[in-house]
Amino acid sequence: MQYSTIFLAALAATTSLAAPWKHQTPTDNNLEVTLSGASSSPVTTSLPGSPETTVQPSSTGPFTNVALRVGQGVSNQASRCQILNEAGNPIVVQRGANTDITFADGGKGLWKFRDGASLVSSISCSPKFKQITGSAIQTANEIRVQLADSGSEFAVQVAFNPSGERQEKTVNPGPFSTVQIMVGALVRKQDYRCQVLDKAGQPLIATRGANRDTTFADGGKGEWTFDQKSEVSKVICDPAFKAAPAASA
């Protein structure tokens, strides 16, 4: 059987149009973050590989897992991302022996939420994110309280293990004018509060912004300033502490 040149050309064109399109996922310059687990349907969010970007997922969950896929065109194949819970705190994730507040691809699949199902308020990817390694692992699992005197630049720091129990430590008496609470990134109770006692054993009052209190939290907001420079006797950290607003001076 013979076919005309026009017919063969038309057939070739039709075959070409019918050929399936090859989807490249994600061989471009994007990062894909997929949230899954719990009772929610999986949600995949695409972010540019650079620069630092923060977006809200199309669904807040709850979720129990997250995975990152780095596009083949992304220059930094070790890119890392982070997800925040409804309180704005990083969600701690685990994969194998690794526990962290940021996660990578590495072709190793899912990271699980360490503390169970959680709502997710935002997703961030940044070239500044680094894996927690070495001595930083210990710091990330501690609560550190720093007492300082802004006038003399003298400061002392004491570390607490967040064991879930009340802990007291005697410190250099100072005097000091500020206190700062630094809760490690991997500490489960991010709203841990501490208290500072004066030489008479009474709680010192300190102010930060609009807050004036006798127990002090981190919150990523820096130092609390004592009403007046004071010598101290003890620092107490207790998971049972709540905000205890003090009357205005």
C-alpha positions in Angstrom: 0.0 0.0 0.0 1.3 3.4 -0.9 0.6 6.7 1.0 1.0 10.2 -0.3 3.6 12.5 1.0 1.0 14.9 2.5 -0.7 12.0 4.4 2.6 10.8 5.9 3.5 14.3 7.0 0.1 14.8 8.7 0.4 11.4 10.5 3.9 12.3 11.8 2.6 15.6 13.1 -0.4 13.9 14.8 1.9 11.4 16.5 4.2 14.2 17.7 1.3 16.1 19.3 0.0 12.9 21.0 3.4 12.2 22.7 3.1 12.6 26.5 4.7 15.6 28.1 7.5 14.6 30.5 6.9 16.3 33.8 10.1 17.5 35.6 9.6 17.2 39.3 11.4 19.2 40.6 14.2 19.5 38.1 13.8 23.3 38.0 15.0 25.9 40.5 12.3 25.2 43.1 12.1 23.5 46.5 9.0 21.4 47.2 7.9 20.9 50.8 5.2 18.2 51.4 3.3 18.0 54.7 1.4 14.8 55.4 0.1 12.5 58.1 -2.5 12.7 60.8 -6.0 13.1 59.4 -5.1 15.7 56.8 -4.5 15.2 53.0 -0.9 15.8 51.9 -0.1 19.4 51.0 2.8 20.3 48.7 4.2 23.8 48.6 6.7 25.0 46.0 9.2 27.7 47.0 12.1 29.3 45.1 15.5 27.8 45.7 16.9 31.3 46.6 16.7 33.7 48.3 15.1 33.3 51.8 11.3 32.7 51.4 8.4 32.3 53.9 4.9 31.2 52.8 1.8 29.9 54.4 0.7 26.3 53.4 -2.7 26.0 51.7 -3.8 23.9 54.7 -2.6 24.2 58.3 -3.2 20.5 59.1 -2.6 19.0 61.5 0.3 17.0 60.1 2.9 14.6 61.5 5.5 14.4 58.7 7.3 16.7 56.3 9.6 16.0 53.3 11.7 18.3 51.2 12.6 17.8 47.5 15.3 20.0 46.1 15.1 20.8 42.4 18.0 19.7 40.2 18.5 23.3 39.1 18.9 24.6 42.7 22.5 25.7 43.2 22.5 24.7 46.9 21.6 21.0 47.0 22.0 21.1 50.8 19.1 23.7 51.1 17.2 23.5 54.3 13.7 24.5 55.3 11.7 25.0 58.6 8.1 24.9 59.6 6.5 26.8 62.5 3.6 25.8 64.7 0.6 27.9 65.5 2.5 29.6 68.3 5.3 30.6 65.9 7.8 28.2 67.3 9.9 25.8 65.0 8.5 22.3 64.9 11.2 19.8 65.9 11.6 17.0 63.3 13.5 13.7 63.3 14.9 11.4 60.6 17.1 8.5 61.6 19.5 9.7 64.3 19.0 13.4 63.4 16.8 15.7 65.5 16.6 19.3 64.3 14.5 22.4 63.7 15.4 22.6 60.0 15.3 19.8 57.5 17.1 18.8 54.2 16.4 16.5 51.3 19.4 14.2 50.9 17.2 11.7 49.2 16.3 10.1 52.5 12.5 10.7 52.6 10.2 11.8 55.4 11.0 13.7 58.6 8.6 12.9 61.5 7.4 15.5 64.0 9.1 14.7 67.2 6.2 15.8 69.5 3.3 14.4 67.4 0.7 16.0 65.3 0.8 19.8 64.9 -0.8 22.6 63.0 1.6 24.4 60.6 1.4 28.1 60.3 4.3 28.8 57.9 7.1 27.3 55.8 10.5 29.0 55.5 13.5 28.0 53.3 16.8 29.9 53.7 20.4 29.5 52.8 21.2 30.6 56.4 19.6 27.5 57.9 22.2 25.0 59.2 22.1 21.6 60.7 22.5 21.4 64.5 25.7 19.6 65.1 28.6 19.2 67.6 28.5 21.4 70.7 25.4 23.1 69.4 23.4 20.0 70.2 24.0 20.4 73.9 23.1 24.1 73.8 19.9 23.3 71.9 18.8 21.0 74.7 19.4 23.4 77.6 18.0 26.4 79.2 20.6 29.2 79.8 20.0 32.1 82.2 22.4 35.1 81.8 22.7 37.8 84.4 24.5 40.9 83.4 25.4 44.4 84.6 25.1 46.8 81.6 27.3 49.3 83.3 30.4 47.2 84.0 29.7 44.6 81.2 30.1 41.9 83.8 28.0 38.8 83.1 27.5 35.2 84.3 25.6 32.4 82.7 24.1 29.3 84.2 22.7 26.3 82.4 19.6 24.2 83.4 18.6 20.7 82.1 14.8 20.9 81.3 14.0 17.7 83.2 10.5 18.7 84.0 11.3 19.4 87.6 12.0 22.6 89.6 15.7 23.4 89.7 17.6 26.0 91.8 21.1 27.2 91.4 23.3 29.5 93.4 25.1 32.1 91.3 27.7 34.9 91.6 25.9 37.6 93.6 26.7 40.4 91.2 25.1 43.0 91.4 23.2 42.7 88.1 20.8 44.9 86.1 19.4 42.5 83.5 18.5 38.8 83.1 18.0 36.9 79.8 16.4 33.5 79.4 17.6 31.4 76.4 15.6 28.3 75.8 17.3 25.8 73.5 15.7 25.1 70.1 15.2 21.4 71.0 13.6 22.0 74.4 10.1 20.7 74.3 8.6 23.4 76.6 9.5 26.6 74.7 7.6 28.8 77.2 9.8 27.7 80.2 10.0 30.5 82.8 12.7 31.3 85.4 12.9 33.5 88.5 15.7 35.4 90.2 15.9 35.8 93.9 17.6 38.7 95.7 19.9 38.4 98.7 16.8 38.2 101.0 15.3 35.4 99.0 12.6 37.6 97.4 11.8 37.4 93.7 13.2 40.3 91.7 10.9 42.3 89.4 12.0 43.0 85.8 10.5 44.7 82.8 10.6 43.9 79.1 8.5 46.0 76.8 5.0 46.3 78.3 5.6 43.3 80.5 6.6 43.7 84.2 6.9 40.3 86.0 8.6 38.2 88.6 9.0 35.2 86.3 10.8 35.5 82.9 10.5 33.8 79.6 12.6 33.7 76.4 10.2 34.3 73.5 13.2 35.5 71.4 12.8 39.0 72.7 16.0 39.5 74.6 16.8 40.8 78.1 14.6 41.7 81.0 15.7 44.8 83.1 15.4 44.7 86.9 13.7 47.7 88.6 17.0 48.4 90.1 20.5 46.9 90.1 20.5 44.2 92.7 22.6 41.4 94.2 21.2 38.0 93.7 21.2 34.7 95.6 19.6 32.1 93.4 18.1 31.4 89.9 15.1 29.1 89.8 13.7 27.5 86.6 10.4 25.6 87.0 8.0 24.2 84.3 5.1 25.1 86.6 6.0 28.8 86.6 3.4 31.0 84.9 3.5 34.7 84.0 3.2 36.6 87.3 2.6 40.3 86.4 3.8 42.8 89.1 2.1 46.0 89.9 3.6 49.2 88.4 6.3 50.7 90.5 
